[in-house]
Amino acid sequence: MNARLTPWLFLMPAIAIYGIFGAYPIFQTFAISLTDQVGVAEPGKFIGLQNYVTLIQDDYFLNALKHTGIWVIAFLIVPNSLAITIALLVKQTFWGASLIKTVFFLPLALSFAIVGVVWGWIYEPDVGLLDQLLIGLGLESLIVEWLGPDAATYSVIAAAAWRQTAFATVVFLAGLSSIPTELIEAAKVDGGTRRQIFFRITLPLLKPASTIAVSSALIHALLATEIVLTMTEGGPFGSSEVVGYRMYMETFWNYKFGYGAAIGVIVTLMTAILVVPYVRRMAKAQERDWS
Amino acid sequence: MAHVTINQVIKNYGAVRAIKGIDVDIDDGEFVALVGPSGCGKTTLLRMIAGLEDITGGTIEIGGKVVNGLQPKARDIAMVFQNYALYPHMKVADNMSFSMQLAGASKDEIKVKVEDAARILNLEPYLDRYPRELSGGQRQRVAMGRAIVRNPKVFLFDEPLSNLDAKLRVSMRAEIKSLHQRLGTTAVYVTHDQIEAMTMADKIVVMSEGRIEQVGTPLDLYDEPANLFVAAFIGSPSMNLLEAQVCDGGVRFADGTVLALSGTEGFETGRPVIAGIRPDTFELAERGLTVQVNVTEPTGAETQVVGQIGDTPVTCLMRERISGRYGDVLHVLPQGPVHLFDPETRQRLGTARAAIVN
């Protein structure tokens, strides 16, 4: 066997799978986005960038894009900072720590779609868990229409953040346990306060973990389709629509395949622009610190 | 610089008492080695001095001040860890100056101190590198540099050479010792390697199972071991320990051989003892103790004979080049001290010397 061929042979299965399920659909989506295809019966005719021009004047799309922006910002900050805090707390060994860990990890067993259904019940007016809780605590004044036009986006984000926090906690706990105890002890002897040690030793050494947590948060925030679908269907009055949901609606509800594909291409581009440089930079830092 | 006083210190881990009431006085500028087998509590004691372990009972004073309740950073100590514990995301210069940065020292001050330390340790070309770009020996130096830059009251070393290869270990040993003599800072050095302790320390604390077996200068411990543990632990190869009985004018070994000794007059005849004889004190003789050879190991300068006297394994270090084989028989006599230990209390009763053979 040719020695130069051997590595490629080993790579073939991965390349084939990526090609069929990754590269080809992306390419095909871009091709469709340049047509006015409706449904799947017959191919549409080539219309150049017309779909994209329409998109940037489409109020529905721009509204969804704004919500996606809120998702990205909220999803970067809320689950990750909560997760680091929880990870630091439950990393201490105390009685019941493993029980608490289990409780925090449990949401991971649920898909975002299921989380949407469950939190839909929690947000139910009057009889839902949240309203009942607030009533029980005598805090009725705080009750709002959780899935109403003003709050819907934030309520959906909160539900999704609940699950994302569980994921990020697992990742950060693993990251924390990979930091040798001696480093923290050395920093203590060097005169570090808890705060200094956290910001100058722990946090920088959590880079590999935060790469995973942050890119996962970005990817989920940019799509965020299933949970919007199961909780609010983008409503009321489009108040919780996101670009992923728009893509789904235009394609499979309105049968505008060409137009939906254009949204898909935009989501792909946003993901690439936000996630790829970040992962690259972090991978370099990781190589520097951990070899 | 400061003296360190360890007073009746106890450490419990749950129900287990790891340190069972220890007293050590370390003088200003002294280099003290804590030595003992794994699990003897030496590292725990060091970590208690550092403030990384709570003290269950007793007190530890640094420079006349009780530090029991103080955080590590308030104790003015520097520590070199076994695996160096360098911050992987910081360059060498930042690793060394981290403590000064935390203390809010000025950039100029940090630069001067780091360059001083780097010069002492020959680290100048590496200040801009990351720890991963350094060899084991260089990382070790950076860990030392980090301690030097602090200019602390006390240096604490936790088996700092155990991750280096044998050759580097010997040269770093000398380097640490000369560094200590130059800086004159009090140092506490934990090791399981008795040769390291012997060669570097002003004073050795031999520990076993959470207790102190003996404290003394290296040669005190070698010449006058307090008990069987120290006798066997200090010195390499370790002391031969042979069961015997005091007889008129000497001791009689289990195989019936009588060794004439001066200095056994005070003991009653028939008293069981354990005779401790250093391997290097043996010399070939016409008559004497009968050694059945198992192997001989020539090292060039000397020959190590591994064999047995009766049923007891012994090691003899001979200056002659002997090429004995399995089953050969040698006759040897100790030309140095013969330590006598009580088999019950395991304490040293006294030291005798070989008399003229008869």
HADDOCK unambig.tbl for C-alpha pairs under 7 A between the chains (distance, minus, plus):
assign (segid A and resid 182 and name CA) (segid B and resid 85 and name CA) 5.57 0.50 0.50
assign (segid A and resid 183 and name CA) (segid B and resid 85 and name CA) 5.07 0.50 0.50
assign (segid A and resid 183 and name CA) (segid B and resid 86 and name CA) 6.82 0.50 0.50
assign (segid A and resid 183 and name CA) (segid B and resid 87 and name CA) 6.52 0.50 0.50
assign (segid A and resid 186 and name CA) (segid B and resid 85 and name CA) 6.51 0.50 0.50
assign (segid A and resid 188 and name CA) (segid B and resid 72 and name CA) 6.10 0.50 0.50
assign (segid A and resid 188 and name CA) (segid B and resid 73 and name CA) 6.11 0.50 0.50
assign (segid A and resid 189 and name CA) (segid B and resid 72 and name CA) 5.08 0.50 0.50
assign (segid A and resid 189 and name CA) (segid B and resid 73 and name CA) 5.24 0.50 0.50
assign (segid A and resid 189 and name CA) (segid B and resid 78 and name CA) 6.38 0.50 0.50
assign (segid A and resid 189 and name CA) (segid B and resid 79 and name CA) 6.96 0.50 0.50
assign (segid A and resid 190 and name CA) (segid B and resid 73 and name CA) 6.34 0.50 0.50
assign (segid A and resid 190 and name CA) (segid B and resid 98 and name CA) 6.97 0.50 0.50
assign (segid A and resid 190 and name CA) (segid B and resid 99 and name CA) 4.55 0.50 0.50
assign (segid A and resid 191 and name CA) (segid B and resid 73 and name CA) 4.04 0.50 0.50
assign (segid A and resid 191 and name CA) (segid B and resid 99 and name CA) 5.94 0.50 0.50
assign (segid A and resid 191 and name CA) (segid B and resid 102 and name CA) 6.74 0.50 0.50
assign (segid A and resid 192 and name CA) (segid B and resid 73 and name CA) 6.91 0.50 0.50
assign (segid A and resid 192 and name CA) (segid B and resid 102 and name CA) 6.35 0.50 0.50
assign (segid A and resid 289 and name CA) (segid B and resid 88 and name CA) 5.09 0.50 0.50
assign (segid A and resid 289 and name CA) (segid B and resid 89 and name CA) 5.15 0.50 0.50
assign (segid A and resid 290 and name CA) (segid B and resid 88 and name CA) 6.97 0.50 0.50
assign (segid A and resid 291 and name CA) (segid B and resid 132 and name CA) 6.27 0.50 0.50
